[in-house]
């Protein structure tokens, strides 16, 4: 979700548009959006959680980064009694609610005729969820890359049962950018300049994936270049021209909406909010030209 940010900063893409970011890092998308709701930040880049907060009116979406094809994964520990999906009934599963991992977990359970009420979802920040899984406190975890690296290296006997690619494109999950309502209303020209800087960075990543992975590793020194490359392969990037088609034909809003429907149903919110207009396709289309 931040690959285009670092790539754009390294390449001067945002500088050329007169954009000087003051960066704030958060462990999860909900933390970022809640900070935005408090007025602490103006824009946020996050994963599938954008379909939750934007649909609730907590900001306005204006830019999509990627499709999270295989960024989320379900890992289990056979030594703790879980060898396959059917074994999850009645078991504790660690994840971070209201995130891409939570959406994926719900899809995986239902696809195997397990209702979410038949498992015990343990809600924690992803770093804490991973620690609990490694410590043996839970026999299963739904996580997102690159947290799989810590699991794989700490638990050679752990098994990845499935990743989100098994449910693509029927349950495509988009990651992208939102802005505070007040900021969006008064700074559309600034947001257009962010989009132009993003286009340069994004299209460089699409054309040069190996070079992009190597450059990104300097910002994640605890991760190896191979780990970064693996994470990039787990998402689907499109060129700005390709994204333009998906914005124009309604695909972007459709994919956002189907994930929004999951969040609304999980929260027990009435269907009225599901039809909310919460993503501005016109800003991107007018900027790309």
Backbone torsions as a table, in degrees:
resi	resn	phi	psi	omega
1	UNK	NA	-15.0	179.1
2	UNK	-118.9	10.9	179.7
3	UNK	-60.0	-42.2	180.0
4	UNK	-68.7	-30.1	178.5
5	UNK	-64.7	-53.7	-177.7
6	UNK	-64.9	-40.7	179.2
7	UNK	-62.5	-42.9	179.5
8	UNK	-66.4	-36.9	177.0
9	UNK	-67.1	-43.0	-179.4
10	UNK	-64.9	-37.2	-176.4
11	UNK	-87.1	-7.4	-176.7
12	UNK	78.0	15.4	-177.0
13	UNK	-61.1	-42.4	-178.9
14	UNK	-79.3	-35.3	177.0
15	UNK	-56.9	-41.8	-178.5
16	UNK	-65.2	-20.8	178.1
17	UNK	-98.3	5.4	179.2
18	UNK	75.5	23.4	-179.9
19	UNK	-101.9	123.1	178.3
20	UNK	-121.1	97.2	-177.4
21	UNK	-72.8	142.8	164.2
22	UNK	-105.0	103.7	-169.6
23	UNK	-82.5	139.4	174.6
24	UNK	-131.6	128.4	-176.7
25	UNK	-100.7	137.7	177.6
26	UNK	-129.8	151.8	-178.8
27	UNK	-76.3	-27.5	-177.6
28	UNK	-140.0	160.4	176.6
29	UNK	-61.2	-44.0	178.3
30	UNK	-56.3	-38.9	178.1
31	UNK	-62.0	-40.4	-179.5
32	UNK	-65.7	-45.5	-177.7
33	UNK	-70.3	-34.5	177.7
34	UNK	-67.2	-35.1	174.9
35	UNK	-65.1	-38.8	178.5
36	UNK	-66.1	-39.3	178.1
37	UNK	-62.9	-31.4	178.6
38	UNK	-81.3	-3.1	179.1
39	UNK	83.2	13.5	-177.7
40	UNK	-81.5	-24.1	175.8
41	UNK	-135.2	158.5	-176.9
42	UNK	-95.2	-39.2	179.0
43	UNK	-133.5	155.1	180.0
44	UNK	-139.7	141.3	173.3
45	UNK	-112.3	126.4	-175.0
46	UNK	-148.9	179.9	-179.5
47	UNK	-91.2	-141.8	-174.0
48	UNK	-60.0	-15.6	-179.7
49	UNK	-63.2	-17.6	178.8
50	UNK	-59.9	-31.2	-179.6
51	UNK	-70.0	-14.8	177.0
52	UNK	-88.4	-60.7	-173.1
53	UNK	-66.7	-38.4	179.7
54	UNK	-67.3	-39.8	-179.9
55	UNK	-65.7	-26.0	177.8
56	UNK	-85.6	2.7	178.7
57	UNK	85.6	12.5	-179.0
58	UNK	-93.3	64.8	-179.0
59	UNK	114.1	170.6	178.9
60	UNK	-126.6	128.0	179.5
61	UNK	-77.2	147.1	179.8
62	UNK	-144.4	-3.5	-175.3
63	UNK	-158.6	136.4	177.3
64	UNK	-107.6	134.3	178.5
65	UNK	-88.1	-47.6	-168.2
66	UNK	-167.5	173.1	169.3
67	UNK	-107.4	126.7	-178.9
68	UNK	-85.5	84.8	-174.3
69	UNK	-73.3	-50.1	-177.1
70	UNK	-135.1	27.5	-177.4
71	UNK	-76.2	-18.1	179.5
72	UNK	-109.6	142.1	-172.7
73	UNK	-141.6	150.8	176.3
74	UNK	-110.2	116.7	179.8
75	UNK	-111.7	144.8	178.9
76	UNK	-135.7	164.2	177.5
77	UNK	-117.6	104.6	178.7
78	UNK	-56.0	-31.9	-179.5
79	UNK	-66.4	-15.6	178.3
80	UNK	-106.0	17.5	171.1
81	UNK	93.2	11.6	178.5
82	UNK	-122.3	115.1	179.7
83	UNK	-115.2	-23.3	-178.0
84	UNK	-148.5	174.0	-175.7
85	UNK	-62.4	-37.6	180.0
86	UNK	-59.6	-26.5	-178.9
87	UNK	-72.5	-8.8	-175.5
88	UNK	-75.6	-19.1	-179.7
89	UNK	-56.4	128.0	179.1
90	UNK	79.2	1.4	-177.3
91	UNK	-99.2	161.2	176.5
92	UNK	-88.1	133.8	178.8
93	UNK	-127.8	120.8	-179.8
94	UNK	-85.5	139.6	172.6
95	UNK	-167.3	-179.8	175.6
96	UNK	-110.1	113.9	-178.2
97	UNK	-61.1	154.6	177.4
98	UNK	62.6	32.4	177.4
99	UNK	-130.3	176.1	177.2
100	UNK	-55.6	-39.9	-179.1
101	UNK	-63.0	-37.8	179.2
102	UNK	-66.1	-43.2	178.0
103	UNK	-59.7	-48.6	-179.3
104	UNK	-59.6	-44.7	-179.5
105	UNK	-59.3	-44.4	178.8
106	UNK	-59.6	-44.6	179.2
107	UNK	-61.5	-45.6	-176.9
108	UNK	-64.4	-42.3	179.7
109	UNK	-63.8	-50.5	-176.6
110	UNK	-64.8	-34.9	179.0
111	UNK	-65.0	-18.6	179.5
112	UNK	-112.8	25.6	174.3
113	UNK	59.8	34.1	174.3
114	UNK	-115.6	124.0	177.2
115	UNK	-84.5	147.9	-179.4
116	UNK	-56.0	-25.9	179.4
117	UNK	-72.7	-12.2	179.6
118	UNK	-86.6	-1.9	176.9
119	UNK	-126.2	165.9	178.2
120	UNK	-109.0	101.4	-179.6
121	UNK	-81.8	118.4	179.7
122	UNK	-95.3	111.4	-175.6
123	UNK	-86.9	125.5	178.8
124	UNK	-156.9	160.5	172.0
125	UNK	-60.8	151.9	-174.0
126	UNK	-60.6	-41.0	176.2
127	UNK	-57.2	-40.3	179.7
128	UNK	-72.1	-35.2	177.9
129	UNK	-63.4	-41.9	178.7
130	UNK	-64.7	-42.7	178.1
131	UNK	-59.6	-42.1	-179.6
132	UNK	-64.8	-39.5	179.4
133	UNK	-66.5	-44.9	-179.8
134	UNK	-64.8	-36.8	-179.4
135	UNK	-75.4	-7.7	179.4
136	UNK	84.8	14.2	-179.7
137	UNK	-76.8	-23.9	176.2
138	UNK	-136.3	147.2	-178.2
139	UNK	-89.6	-4.3	-177.5
140	UNK	-149.1	154.1	178.3
141	UNK	-148.4	138.2	170.2
142	UNK	-104.8	116.1	-173.7
143	UNK	-130.4	176.2	172.2
144	UNK	-124.5	152.9	178.6
145	UNK	-66.9	145.4	10.3
146	UNK	-97.2	21.4	179.3
147	UNK	-65.9	-17.4	176.4
148	UNK	-63.6	-26.5	-178.5
149	UNK	-64.0	-45.0	179.6
150	UNK	-62.8	-40.0	178.8
151	UNK	-65.2	-47.8	-177.3
152	UNK	-61.5	-38.8	-177.3
153	UNK	-80.6	-31.2	-178.5
154	UNK	-85.7	-27.7	-174.8
155	UNK	-130.3	82.8	179.9
156	UNK	-58.8	-22.6	-178.6
157	UNK	-89.4	-5.9	178.9
158	UNK	-69.4	150.4	-176.1
159	UNK	-124.2	131.6	172.1
160	UNK	-85.6	111.9	-177.3
161	UNK	-77.0	-42.1	-174.7
162	UNK	-163.7	154.9	170.7
163	UNK	-125.8	176.5	-171.2
164	UNK	-66.3	-16.2	-179.6
165	UNK	-62.4	-20.9	179.1
166	UNK	-67.3	-17.4	-176.3
167	UNK	-119.3	21.9	-179.7
168	UNK	-104.2	139.3	5.8
169	UNK	-94.9	5.6	-176.2
170	UNK	-57.4	-29.2	180.0
171	UNK	-129.5	51.0	179.1
172	UNK	-58.7	135.0	-179.9
173	UNK	-116.4	122.5	-177.8
174	UNK	-100.2	143.1	170.6
175	UNK	-112.3	148.2	-178.5
176	UNK	-175.1	-160.3	-171.0
177	UNK	-113.3	142.8	171.8
178	UNK	-132.4	160.4	178.7
179	UNK	-128.5	150.4	172.7
180	UNK	-54.9	142.6	-178.3
181	UNK	-54.3	-47.8	-179.1
182	UNK	-64.2	-39.8	179.6
183	UNK	-68.7	-41.8	178.7
184	UNK	-59.1	-44.4	-176.0
185	UNK	-64.2	-33.9	-174.4
186	UNK	-105.1	1.3	-173.3
187	UNK	-138.8	39.3	-178.9
188	UNK	-63.3	-33.2	179.3
189	UNK	-67.2	-37.2	176.7
190	UNK	-65.8	-42.5	179.4
191	UNK	-63.3	-35.5	176.2
192	UNK	-63.9	-37.2	178.3
193	UNK	-70.0	-34.7	174.0
194	UNK	-61.8	-44.4	179.4
195	UNK	-60.4	-42.8	-179.6
196	UNK	-64.2	-40.9	176.1
197	UNK	-64.6	-40.6	178.3
198	UNK	-61.2	-41.6	-178.2
199	UNK	-58.6	-45.5	179.6
200	UNK	-61.0	-45.2	-178.9
201	UNK	-67.9	-46.6	-177.9
202	UNK	-61.4	-46.8	-176.9
203	UNK	-68.2	-29.1	173.1
204	UNK	-64.7	-41.9	179.4
205	UNK	-64.4	-38.2	179.5
206	UNK	-66.0	-41.7	-177.1
207	UNK	-77.1	-30.2	-172.2
208	UNK	-131.9	64.5	-174.6
209	UNK	-61.1	-39.0	-178.8
210	UNK	-67.0	-44.7	179.1
211	UNK	-65.5	-38.2	179.0
212	UNK	-64.0	-42.3	179.5
213	UNK	-63.1	-42.3	179.8
214	UNK	-63.6	-41.8	179.9
215	UNK	-67.9	-39.3	-179.3
216	UNK	-65.4	-28.0	-178.2
217	UNK	-60.7	-27.9	178.9
218	UNK	-65.7	-22.0	178.7
219	UNK	-92.1	-11.2	179.5
220	UNK	-130.8	68.2	-171.0
221	UNK	-67.7	-16.2	176.1
222	UNK	-80.0	-9.2	178.2
223	UNK	-107.5	144.4	178.3
224	UNK	-81.4	156.2	177.3
225	UNK	-52.6	-37.6	179.6
226	UNK	-64.6	-33.9	178.7
227	UNK	-67.7	-41.8	178.6
228	UNK	-64.2	-43.5	179.2
229	UNK	-60.9	-40.0	178.8
230	UNK	-63.7	-42.1	179.8
231	UNK	-64.1	-41.3	179.5
232	UNK	-65.1	-36.6	179.3
233	UNK	-68.9	-21.8	-178.3
234	UNK	-78.7	-10.2	177.2
235	UNK	-116.1	161.1	178.9
236	UNK	-111.8	119.1	177.1
237	UNK	-103.2	141.7	173.7
238	UNK	-117.9	153.6	171.8
239	UNK	-69.1	162.7	179.0
240	UNK	-59.1	-37.3	179.1
241	UNK	-63.2	-41.5	178.9
242	UNK	-68.0	-40.3	178.0
243	UNK	-63.1	-35.5	-179.8
244	UNK	-56.9	-42.7	178.3
245	UNK	-63.2	-41.8	-178.1
246	UNK	-71.5	-29.5	172.2
247	UNK	-69.0	-47.3	-171.7
248	UNK	-67.8	-36.6	-176.0
249	UNK	-89.6	4.8	175.8
250	UNK	89.1	-0.5	-177.9
251	UNK	-62.8	-41.4	-178.6
252	UNK	-59.0	-49.3	-179.4
253	UNK	-66.1	-37.1	177.8
254	UNK	-60.8	-46.7	-179.5
255	UNK	-66.5	-40.1	176.3
256	UNK	-61.9	-42.0	-175.8
257	UNK	-64.8	-40.3	-176.8
258	UNK	-66.6	-30.9	175.4
259	UNK	-76.6	-37.0	175.9
260	UNK	-59.1	-39.9	179.2
261	UNK	-59.1	-38.8	177.6
262	UNK	-61.1	-48.0	-177.6
263	UNK	-63.6	-41.3	-179.1
264	UNK	-64.1	-43.0	179.9
265	UNK	-65.7	-40.9	-179.5
266	UNK	-63.6	-33.5	-179.1
267	UNK	-86.1	-6.3	-178.8
268	UNK	71.9	25.2	-179.1
269	UNK	-85.6	144.0	-178.4
270	UNK	-63.4	157.3	-175.7
271	UNK	-65.2	-13.4	-176.5
272	UNK	-58.1	-36.4	-177.6
273	UNK	-71.9	-19.0	-174.7
274	UNK	-66.8	-22.1	-179.5
275	UNK	-94.2	7.3	-177.6
276	UNK	-62.3	142.4	173.4
277	UNK	-88.8	113.2	-174.1
278	UNK	-132.4	3.5	179.2
279	UNK	-132.5	127.9	-177.9
280	UNK	-92.7	100.4	177.6
281	UNK	-76.5	-26.4	-173.8
282	UNK	-66.8	-31.8	-178.0
283	UNK	-64.3	-44.1	178.5
284	UNK	-68.0	-44.3	-177.8
285	UNK	-62.4	-40.2	-179.6
286	UNK	-73.0	-28.8	179.6
287	UNK	-75.3	-42.0	179.3
288	UNK	-68.2	-38.9	179.2
289	UNK	80.5	NA	NA
